[in-house]
Amino acid sequence: MSETIHRLPKAKIQKDALSWFFWTLPVAAVALCAWFLLHDFVFAGPTITVYFQDAQGLQAQNSMLKYRGIRIGDVESLKLTKNGQTVSVKVKLDHSAAEVARAGSTFWIVRPQLKLGAISGLQTIVSGSYITVQPGTGPRTNVFNGVAEAPIVPIPGVNITLLANNLDSLENQSGVFYRGVQVGEVTGLHLDENARFVVVDARIRQEYAPLVRADSQFWNAGGINAHVGLFTGLQITAESASTLVSGGIAFATPVNYGPAATNGSIFALNEKPDPKWQNWNPYVPLVQAPEMSRTNSSMPQIGSQIGK
């Protein structure tokens, strides 16, 4: 009996190579799920909401948030708010861009734009509109109000106000010129409280601030100036090529100039220059900008009287 049992065949177990292949499928599925969980909840950045007056050009699951030319987030959804006045745009930030979600960050949409004398955002014709940001440094937050245009980067200098009868071809970021050299730019345009004048806010860059004096004279340098002389004939001049289409402001300072202009100084913006202004050629050392603080006087310094 024992011999019979001893002679019975024994089962031999062999592992088929295909069995390893079948086991890899569920293991790979688990690993993939784990990766998605890590990507969405551990390594992903916060989701922020940006409210825009107009989200034209943006597409959910397609448009991006960019900073310094690289993608740092994606637009997840677009939704009209209950009052119908703004568009709620949800953006999922990358983990590396989490610091963007701070108070003071400014968001705007980059679109192809054709303005008088300026073309911008041409790359969006192919890639589509996208959101970009100027990061802030405040406390963390997930809700922001977007702006319509890119904010003007603050540059050290003297901020002055010009009063004009008409806007003509001036626009934001039109240049301010001294002897044909751009020394500043327009930072804002609006009507005064009585709607009598156009208020032009301008900034003169710090290195050129000593050129602006209390008795400096400003005029609209946009377009073409034509002069007919008895012996010289027709003369056509322009401040620069850019002012032909985008407008500009020029100014001159007399030889015996007065005190330096300070923040808040007000000047008249004349429609045309007096010929003698263009012959002024003062010696002004460009060493440092005048004091940046506002005068303690309750009334701003007046550079010249506004003509009727």
C-alpha positions in Angstrom: 0.0 0.0 0.0 2.8 2.4 0.9 4.6 1.5 -2.3 1.5 2.4 -4.3 1.2 5.8 -2.7 4.8 6.4 -3.3 4.4 5.8 -7.0 1.6 8.2 -7.5 2.5 11.2 -9.8 3.3 14.5 -8.2 1.9 17.8 -9.4 4.5 20.1 -10.9 3.7 23.8 -10.7 5.2 26.1 -13.4 4.8 29.8 -13.7 3.7 30.9 -17.1 5.5 34.0 -18.4 2.1 35.5 -19.4 0.9 35.4 -15.8 3.4 38.2 -14.9 2.0 40.3 -17.7 -1.6 40.0 -16.4 -0.5 41.0 -12.9 1.2 44.2 -14.3 -2.1 45.6 -15.5 -3.7 46.1 -12.0 -0.4 47.2 -10.5 0.0 49.8 -13.3 -3.6 50.9 -12.7 -3.0 51.4 -9.0 0.3 53.3 -9.7 -1.5 55.5 -12.2 -4.3 56.3 -9.7 -1.7 57.1 -7.1 0.1 59.4 -9.5 -3.1 61.3 -10.3 -3.9 61.7 -6.6 -0.4 63.1 -5.9 -0.6 65.3 -9.0 -4.1 66.7 -8.1 -3.9 66.9 -4.3 -0.3 66.9 -3.2 1.9 68.4 -5.9 -0.8 70.8 -7.4 -1.0 74.4 -6.5 -4.2 76.2 -5.3 -7.2 77.0 -7.4 -7.8 80.8 -7.6 -10.8 82.8 -8.9 -10.2 85.9 -11.0 -13.1 88.2 -11.9 -13.0 90.0 -15.2 -15.3 92.5 -16.8 -14.8 90.7 -20.1 -13.2 87.3 -20.6 -13.3 87.4 -24.4 -10.8 85.0 -25.9 -10.4 82.7 -22.9 -11.5 79.0 -23.2 -12.1 76.6 -20.4 -9.6 73.7 -20.3 -7.6 75.4 -23.1 -6.4 78.8 -22.0 -3.4 79.2 -19.8 -2.0 81.4 -17.1 1.5 82.6 -18.0 4.3 84.4 -16.2 7.6 85.4 -17.7 6.6 83.5 -20.9 6.0 80.1 -19.3 2.8 78.3 -18.3 2.1 78.3 -14.5 -1.6 77.4 -14.5 -4.6 76.4 -16.6 -8.1 77.9 -16.9 -10.5 75.3 -15.5 -13.9 77.1 -16.0 -15.6 80.3 -17.1 -18.8 81.3 -15.4 -21.0 84.5 -15.5 -21.6 85.8 -12.0 -25.2 86.1 -10.6 -25.5 89.8 -11.2 -24.2 89.3 -14.8 -21.7 92.1 -14.4 -18.5 90.0 -14.3 -17.0 86.7 -15.4 -15.7 84.3 -12.8 -12.6 82.5 -14.1 -11.2 79.6 -12.1 -7.5 79.0 -12.6 -5.6 75.9 -11.3 -2.0 76.9 -10.4 1.0 74.7 -10.7 2.7 73.8 -7.4 5.7 75.9 -8.3 3.4 79.0 -8.8 1.6 78.8 -5.5 3.2 82.1 -4.4 1.2 83.9 -7.0 -1.9 83.5 -4.9 -1.2 86.5 -2.7 -3.0 89.8 -2.3 -1.6 92.5 -4.6 -1.2 90.2 -7.5 -2.6 91.8 -10.7 -4.1 89.6 -13.4 -5.0 90.7 -17.0 -5.8 89.0 -20.3 -3.3 89.2 -23.2 -5.1 89.5 -26.5 -4.1 90.7 -30.0 -4.5 94.5 -29.9 -4.1 97.1 -32.6 -3.9 100.6 -31.2 -2.9 103.9 -32.7 0.8 103.4 -33.3 1.1 100.2 -31.3 0.5 96.5 -32.0 0.7 94.0 -29.1 -0.2 90.4 -28.4 0.4 89.2 -31.9 1.5 85.8 -30.6 -2.0 85.2 -29.3 -3.4 85.0 -32.9 -1.9 81.5 -33.1 -1.8 80.4 -29.5 -5.0 82.0 -28.3 -5.5 84.6 -25.5 -4.1 83.9 -22.1 -3.9 85.4 -18.6 -0.8 86.8 -17.2 0.1 88.2 -13.8 2.2 90.7 -11.9 2.8 88.9 -8.5 2.0 90.7 -5.3 3.5 90.3 -1.9 0.5 90.4 0.5 -1.2 87.7 2.5 -2.4 84.5 0.8 -5.8 84.7 -1.0 -7.7 82.9 -3.7 -9.9 85.7 -5.0 -8.8 88.5 -7.3 -10.2 91.2 -9.5 -8.6 91.3 -12.9 -7.8 94.5 -14.8 -8.5 95.4 -18.4 -5.0 96.3 -19.3 -1.4 95.6 -18.2 -0.5 97.9 -15.3 2.2 100.5 -16.0 5.4 99.4 -14.3 6.4 102.1 -11.8 9.6 103.8 -12.6 11.3 106.2 -10.2 10.9 109.8 -11.3 8.8 113.0 -10.9 5.1 112.9 -11.5 3.6 116.0 -13.0 0.2 117.1 -14.3 -0.5 118.8 -17.6 -3.7 120.6 -18.5 -4.8 120.7 -22.1 -7.7 122.0 -24.0 -7.9 118.9 -26.2 -6.5 115.4 -26.1 -5.6 115.3 -29.8 -3.6 112.1 -30.5 -2.3 111.5 -26.9 -2.8 108.2 -25.3 -1.5 106.2 -22.3 2.2 105.7 -22.5 2.7 108.3 -25.2 6.3 109.7 -24.9 7.5 112.9 -23.3 10.5 114.3 -25.1 13.2 116.8 -24.4 15.2 117.9 -27.5 14.0 114.7 -29.3 15.0 112.3 -26.5 12.3 110.5 -24.7 12.6 111.3 -21.0 9.2 110.2 -19.7 5.7 108.9 -20.6 2.1 109.6 -20.1 0.6 107.6 -17.3 -3.1 108.7 -17.3 -5.7 110.7 -19.1 -9.0 112.1 -17.8 -11.2 115.2 -17.6 -10.9 117.6 -14.7 -13.8 117.8 -12.2 -15.4 120.7 -14.1 -14.8 119.1 -17.6 -12.9 122.3 -18.7 -9.6 120.7 -19.3 -8.1 117.3 -20.2 -5.8 116.3 -17.3 -2.7 114.5 -18.5 -0.6 112.7 -15.9 3.0 112.2 -16.9 6.1 110.8 -15.3 9.6 112.2 -16.0 12.2 109.5 -15.4 14.5 110.1 -12.4 17.7 110.6 -14.4 16.0 113.3 -16.5 14.0 114.9 -13.7 16.4 118.0 -13.3 15.3 119.1 -16.7 11.8 120.0 -15.6 11.7 123.4 -13.9 8.9 125.6 -12.6 9.2 127.7 -15.8 9.4 124.8 -18.3 7.1 125.0 -21.2 5.2 122.0 -22.6 3.5 121.5 -25.9 1.7 118.8 -27.9 4.3 117.2 -30.2 2.0 114.7 -32.0 1.5 114.7 -35.8 3.4 116.9 -38.3 4.3 120.5 -38.0 4.3 122.5 -41.2 5.9 126.0 -41.6 6.0 128.1 -44.7 8.8 130.8 -44.9 9.4 133.4 -47.4 12.9 132.2 -48.2 12.9 128.7 -46.7 9.7 127.5 -48.4 7.6 124.7 -46.9 9.2 123.0 -43.9 7.7 119.8 -42.4 9.0 118.5 -39.1 8.0 116.0 -36.4 9.3 115.3 -32.9 9.9 111.7 -33.7 8.6 108.9 -35.8 6.5 107.5 -33.0 4.7 110.8 -32.3 3.4 110.8 -35.8 0.8 108.1 -34.9 0.8 107.6 -31.1 1.2 111.3 -30.1 3.7 112.8 -27.7 4.6 115.7 -25.5 7.7 117.9 -25.8 9.1 120.5 -23.4 11.8 123.1 -23.1 13.5 124.9 -20.2 14.8 128.4 -20.3 18.5 129.2 -19.9 17.9 131.1 -16.6 15.6 128.4 -15.2 13.7 128.4 -11.9 13.5 125.8 -9.1 13.1 122.1 -9.9 9.6 120.7 -10.3 8.4 118.4 -7.6 5.7 115.7 -7.5 2.3 117.2 -8.2 3.6 120.3 -10.2 1.0 121.5 -12.8 1.8 122.9 -16.2 -0.1 124.0 -19.2 0.1 121.8 -22.3 0.2 124.2 -25.2 -1.1 123.2 -28.6 1.9 124.6 -30.4 5.4 125.7 -29.3 6.6 129.2 -29.3 9.6 129.4 -31.7 11.8 130.8 -29.0 11.2 127.8 -26.7 12.9 125.5 -29.2 16.0 127.7 -29.2 16.4 127.4 -25.4 19.6 125.5 -24.6 20.2 125.6 -20.8 23.1 123.9 -19.0 21.4 121.4 -16.6 23.6 118.8 -14.8 21.9 115.4 -14.8 23.3 114.3 -11.5 20.3 113.2 -9.5 16.5 113.7 -9.5 15.0 116.4 -7.3 13.3 115.5 -4.0 10.6 112.8 -4.7 8.4 113.8 -1.8 5.4 116.0 -2.3 5.5 119.6 -1.2 3.9 120.4 2.1 1.9 123.1 0.5 -1.8 122.4 0.3 -1.8 123.7 -3.3 0.4 122.1 -6.0 3.1 124.2 -7.6 2.0 125.9 -10.7 4.4 125.8 -13.6 2.6 128.2 -15.9 -0.8 129.7 -16.3 -3.5 128.0 -18.5 -4.4 130.2 -21.4 -8.0 130.9 -22.3 
